[in-house]
Amino acid sequence: MRKPRLRRWEAAEYLELVHGVTVAPATLAKYASVGGGPAFNKGVSRTPLYPVAELDRWAVERMGKLVRSTSDLGA
């Protein structure tokens, strides 16, 4: 069964395995304090839980738009 929300260490592992985005759990913790990371919920035990759909959205946004050649990068 696939979990709908992941703990911080699971979220970091998921981002690497599914999207190839390497981010440490400590970096996700910093983003939770200063902003710029994926949205999360505070669980019942105040543990941050990251919805998988939000991790997917954040990873795609972080990777940027698709290009067909290096000359597309300046556009």
ChimeraX attribute file (.defattr): number of C-alpha atoms within 10 A of each C-alpha:
attribute: neighborCount
match mode: 1-to-1
recipient: residues
	/A:1	3
	/A:2	6
	/A:3	8
	/A:4	10
	/A:5	19
	/A:6	21
	/A:7	17
	/A:8	20
	/A:9	14
	/A:10	14
	/A:11	22
	/A:12	21
	/A:13	19
	/A:14	19
	/A:15	19
	/A:16	15
	/A:17	11
	/A:18	10
	/A:19	14
	/A:20	12
	/A:21	16
	/A:22	13
	/A:23	15
	/A:24	16
	/A:25	16
	/A:26	12
	/A:27	13
	/A:28	19
	/A:29	15
	/A:30	13
	/A:31	14
	/A:32	15
	/A:33	10
	/A:34	9
	/A:35	11
	/A:36	12
	/A:37	18
	/A:38	19
	/A:39	17
	/A:40	19
	/A:41	13
	/A:42	10
	/A:43	12
	/A:44	8
	/A:45	6
	/A:46	8
	/A:47	13
	/A:48	18
	/A:49	19
	/A:50	22
	/A:51	18
	/A:52	19
	/A:53	13
	/A:54	15
	/A:55	22
	/A:56	16
	/A:57	12
	/A:58	16
	/A:59	20
	/A:60	14
	/A:61	10
	/A:62	12
	/A:63	11
	/A:64	8
	/A:65	8
	/A:66	9
	/A:67	10
	/A:68	7
	/A:69	7
	/A:70	7
	/A:71	8
	/A:72	9
	/A:73	10
	/A:74	5
	/A:75	5
